[in-house]
């Protein structure tokens, strides 16, 4: 997990900034998965699936778009939020396991 740390104690990261940062980072992963190349790379990496039907791909993309449009599940991200607040840091990449886990749940819905 890459993070950007704020060393100046006078610029503590607010809860709103942390939540916004997590949502933007999660949405960045989703945007990557909405491309055909990103979708297939994720399937190969996490499910050893090399081919899916165009219909299944469209259903996956639809569900990813729906996830992108939702607010964060604060309970799901509570530990990450707490960690970021305690260490006064922000995420800088979308590979955190909590993001991946949320996407994997969508993919499992379709037997991927």
Secondary structure, 3 states (H helix, E strand, C coil): CCEEECCCHHHCCCHHHHHHHHHHHHHHHHHHHCCHHHHHHHHHHHHCCCCCCHHHHHHHHHHHHHHHHCCCCCCCCHHHHHHHHHCCEEECCCCCHHHHHHHHHHHHCCCC
